[in-house]
């Protein structure tokens, strides 16, 4: 889309900010994005804050709405369902992301006709990340890259720009901080055009605290990756089970076979029966992977068609 076409049909840009107890930072976040994207509508979805987050956001010029189900995933699902726009900017309300980068992220999405642009965090030092977060991010990003393809270097970034086509085709099934993982794998599994752009990442505002719990949420994110691997790559998932069960079966059977070859006798029938049963389970696992792989391919084709049925930036802007 050229600059002239954009001027002829102004884009509806929505800035979506999920919030829980961010009264100390949300005013600056709303102000920053209203300055960076003056034509955008800034939405703050409050998630049961006990402080004055909704009031501060409203006074800063945001449209404030509420989601009662606790968890970032619930808020993202509600925002994506409620808000109608051409371009969506999703950002955390903690003040750690650079609002001034938003125009460049939007421009990259439009110029290259992408469905998602991920803001890769470039921090100022060790103090920016809490202990364990940097390692956990690299580990989980690396796992997803191995399983679904390396197209992102910062899978857990809370700052992204989406096309309408992405937002309205996103299933949004997660409930908490694992929603970033779900967003990433949704794009990778459907082979969407995506991009990544480095942005400044700073420490949280004084007096505010992160809601992310390193171990608890890391385990939940890892569980989400495994669940989505089972759903999106079932042959790979069940092949691992096949390999493990087959290896166990062979390990149990080897002494029995050696004894049979040496003496012609099978004195340990229970071990032989157990080994055969485990091998049977191994092949059942492999067969499940093959069958579910075919089912998943059909499901992916349907999801791909549903995704393509949504206009990239709305009916008025298809060029």
N, C-alpha and C positions, 0 to 999 in steps of 0.2 A: 504494500500500500504506500503510495507516494505521499509527500507532505501536502500536496494540493488536494488529494482525495481526503486526507484527514481533516483539512480545514473545511471542506464541503460537508462533511458528515462528522461532527464532533463526537469524540468517543465518550461514552459513559464509563468513568473509572470509579471503582469502589475500593476504598481502603478498609480492610477488615481487621479489627484488633480484638482478639479474645483477651479477657482480663479477669484476674482474681486478686483482690487486695493489692492494687498497684497505684494507690492514690498519690504516692510520692513521685511517680514517674509518668503517669498517663497524660497529664497536662502537657508536658514537653513533647511527648510522642505525637499527640494530636496536633499540636501547634507546628511541629516539624513537618508533618505530612501535608498539612493545609498549605504551608509555605512552598514545599517542594512540588506539590501537585495541586495548584490553586483551583483547578476545575473539577477536582474529585470530591466525592462525598465520603466522609470519614465515619465509619460505623464502629462503635465500641459495644461489644456484647459482654455484659457483666455476668460473671459466673459465681453468684452468691457471695459477693464481697462483704466483709464485715466492716470495712472502712468506707471512706467517702469517694471511692473510685467512680461511681456513676455521676455524682455531682461534679467532681473535678472535670471529668470528660465532657459533660454537657456544657459547663462554663467555658471550656476551651473550644467549643464549636462542633463537637461530635454529635451524631445521632446515636442515642443510647438505647439499647435494647437489653433484654435479660434472657438468660438460659438457666433454668433451675436444675437440670441434671448436671451433677458435678463432674468435671473432667474436660480437658481441652478438646478431645475428640467429639464430645457431645456438642460443644460450642461451634466447632468447625462445621459439623453436619448441619446445624441450625442456620449458620450464616450462609452456607452455600445454597441451602434450600430457599431462604427468605429473600436474599438480595438479588436484584436484577441489574446487570451491568454488561459492558462489553469486555472490560479488562478488570481483573481483580488483583489487588495487592494484599497479601496476607502477611501480617507482622505481629510479633509479640509486643505486649504493652509495657515491657520492663525498661525501655530506654536504652537497650544495648545495641540496637541496629541503627544504621545511618540512613536517616530519612532523605538526605540530599542525593542519595544514589538512586532513589525511586525513578526519576525521569529516565535515567540511562537503562534501568532494567526494563521499563515499559517500552522504550525505544528499541531495545534488542528484541523483545517479543514481537513487536510490530514489523520491524524491518526484515526479520528472518522468518516471519510467520510461524512462530513457535507456539507451543501450548503451555509450556512452563519454563520459567527462568528461575534458577535457584541462586540465591545470594550466598556465595561462598564466603565464610567469615575469615577475615584477615585481622588477627588481634595484635594488640600492642605489647604482649608479653605474657609471662606465666600467671600474673595476677588476674588476668581477664577471665580465664577459665578456673573453675573450682577444681580441687584435686580429683583426679580420676576422670574428669569430663573429656579432656583432650584424648587420653588413651582410649576411653570407651567409644568416642566418636570415630576415631580411626579404625578401631576393631570392627564396629558394627558396619561402618561404611565399606570396609574391605570385604566383609562377609557378603553383603548385598552385591558388591561388584563381582565377586566370584560366581554368585548364583544367577544374577540377572544381567550382568554386563556393567563395565566401568564407564559411566557417563557423568558421574558426580564425584566430587572430592569432599563434599560436606553434606552428607545425607540428612543430618539432623538439624540443619539450619531452620530457624523459624521465620525466615524472611523469603518470600517467594512471590512471583507474579504469574498469573494464570490467564489463559484465554477463557472465554465463555464456554467453549466446547469442552475444555477440561473440567471446569467446575460442575457443569450440568450433567456430566457423565461419570462423575466420581462417586463411588458407592458409599464412602464415609461410614465404615462399620466399626472403627476403633472408638475407644472411649477416653483415652488419656493422652499422654505425651507420645505414644506410639503412632499418632496420626501422621507425623512427618515420614515415618517409614512407609506407611500405607500410601501416602501421596507419591513417594518416590517409586515404589514398586508398581503402582497403577500406571505411571507414565512408562516405565521400562517394559512392563508386560505387554502393553499395547503398541510398543515401538513408536511412541509419540515423538514429534520433533521437540527437543528440549535444549536448553542452554544453561550455562553457569557463568556467573560474573562475580569477581572479587569485590567485597565491600568491607568497610571498616567495622570492627566489632570492639565495643568498649565495655568497661566495667558498669555494673548496675549503679543506679543512683543511690546515694547515701540514704540509709534508713529503710531500704527495701530489701526483700529477701527472695531468693529463688525458690520456686515451688517444686523444682526437679529434685528428686532423690536419686543419687547416683546408682546405688546398688538395686533398689527396688524397681526404679523405672528402667534401668538397663536390662534387668531380667525380663521385664514386661516387653521391652522392645525386641529382645532376642526371641522371646516366645512368639511375637508377632511375625518375625522373619521366618521362623520355622513353620508357623501356620500358613503363611502365604506361600512358602516354598511347597508345602504339601498341596495347596490348591492350584498353584500356577506351574509347578514343575513336579507333578506326581511321579513320573517315571524315575527322576533323579532321587526323590525322597524315598520311594519304596525300594529302589535299587540298593540304597545304603542298608536298609533293613535286610534285604536279600543277602548282601555280602556278609553282614554280621552273623546272621543265622546260619548261612552255609559254612562259614569259617568255624563256628561253634560245633556244628554237626560233624564236620571232617575231623576236628580235634578229638571229639568223643569217639568217633568210629575208628580212628587210626590204630589204637592199641588192639581193638577187637579184630581188625583186618590182619594185623601183623601176627596175632596169635593164631588166627585161622590158617594163614599161609604156613606157619611153622608147624602146627600140630593137626590141622584139619578139623579142629573143634572150635565151637563158639560157646565158651563157658559163661560169658556175661550177656545173657539175653536181655536183661533190662536196659543195659547201656546201648545195645544194638537197636532196641526198639525206640529208645529215647532219641538216638542219633537220627534214625529214619524219620521220626516224627518232626524233629526240628528241621530236617532238610525239606520235608513236605511243606512246613510253614514258610520256609525260605522261598520256595517256588510259588506259593500262594501270594506272598508279598510281591514278587516280581510280576505275577499275572495281574495283581491289583494295579500296579503301576502302569502296566501296558494298557489296561482297559481304561483307567482314569485319565491316562494321557490322551486317549482319543476323545473322551468326554470333555476334557479341558480345552482341547483344540476347538471343538465345536462351540463351547461356551465363549472362548476368546474371539472367535469369528463373529458371534452375535454381539458381544460387547463392542467389538471394533465397529460394526455397522451402526450400533446405537450411538457410539461416540461420533462417527462421521455424520450422523443425521442431525446433529446440533450445529448450527452455523458457527463458524470460527469467531466472528465478532458481531453476530446478529445479522438478520436478513438484509439490512441496509448497507452492509459493508463488505459484501463478497465481491472481490475484484480479482 
